[in-house]
Amino acid sequence: MPRARHYKKAKNTRHGTAFWDQEYSQAEHLALSTNPSADLEKFTRWLERDTKRTVLNATNSVYDAGCGNGRNLLFLAVSYGMHGVGYDSSSAAIKEAKRLAEGYHLTYEVRTMAGDISLPDESQTLTLDMMSSHFLNVTERTHLRDELHRILKPGGYFFMKTFVSDEDLHTARLLKESPGKEAGTYIHPIIGVAEYVYSEAELTDFLSEKFIVHKVYLSHKHRSKGRGRKRRTISVYAQKDPYT
């Protein structure tokens, strides 16, 4: 889903999918962007240098889990001519994604990330999980990882961005004040659902069970006078073994 830039002070009365439907229809709590993620742009520059556009071109397709309003798929379609498929549980988000996608080879469906992906084995050159799977439980996260691996062509790439717990004051506070049932989760104070936060070591170990992890980037700690100012994130560049 698109990155939330800031919280507003209005009290939220909707949770989960109902929250996202409201935000994409008439934002009350979060400022949602239609611009592509800067971290995805950074990843594509790395891919261009590493693969000479053998991945980023009009003959290839990308799948986005939790695509939100489709801003990242649209960036890949506009910049590289790529085809794309996106799932999101919010019907309002998918409606906006379809509107923005007019004229491009992009397909969107209102579907949960937690289930099977209705795409053939080895059909995608690139897969994305950007600020999405942290809403899933451990069984669902593992299934999504395995599905993203299944639909990737050998040698295809996976880009993941999520929150990270390492030296993040916000995460420490949330885990203490609003713990969820699963270890490493808390109940989000605005969205009202459980979120899971990896440590860097946990995430790289988890992904390395299926992928070759090439690069890992952590955002700044965003501290001021000993207080956390902004959530810390981690971006992972991974690849399916070309020889599987």
VENMOBEL-V67932 format. One record per backbone hydrogen bond with DSSP energy under -0.5 kcal/mol. NH is the residue of the N-H (numbers start at 1). CO is the residue of the C=O. Records with the same first field share a line. If there is no record, write none. Layout:
NH=CO ; CO
This chain:
5=3 ; 31
8=29
16=191
18=15
19=16
20=16
21=17
22=18
23=19
24=20
25=21
26=22
31=6
32=30
33=3
41=37
42=38
43=39
44=40
45=41
46=42
47=43
48=44
49=45
50=46
51=47
52=48
54=51
57=55
60=57
62=83
63=126
64=85
65=63 ; 128
66=64 ; 87
67=64 ; 87
70=67
74=70
75=71
76=72
77=73
78=74
79=75
80=76
81=77
82=76
83=60
84=105
85=62
86=107
87=64
88=109
91=89
94=90
95=91
96=92
97=93
98=94
99=95
100=96
101=97
102=99
104=101
106=104
107=84
109=86
111=88 ; 109
115=112
118=116
119=117
122=150
123=120 ; 151
124=151
125=61
126=61
127=157
128=63
129=159
130=65
131=129 ; 161
135=132
136=133
141=137
142=138
143=139
144=140
145=141
146=142
147=143
148=144
149=145
150=146
151=147
152=148
153=124
155=240
156=153
157=125
158=238
159=127
160=236
161=129
162=234
164=232
165=198
168=165
169=167
172=168
173=169
174=170
175=171
176=172
177=173
178=174
180=185
185=182
186=195
187=178
188=186 ; 193
192=188
195=186
196=134
197=184
198=163
203=199
204=200
205=201
206=202
207=203
208=204
209=205 ; 206
210=207
211=207
212=239
213=211
214=212 ; 237
215=237
217=235
219=233
224=227
227=224
229=222
230=222
234=162
235=217
236=160
237=215
238=158 ; 236
239=212
240=156
244=241
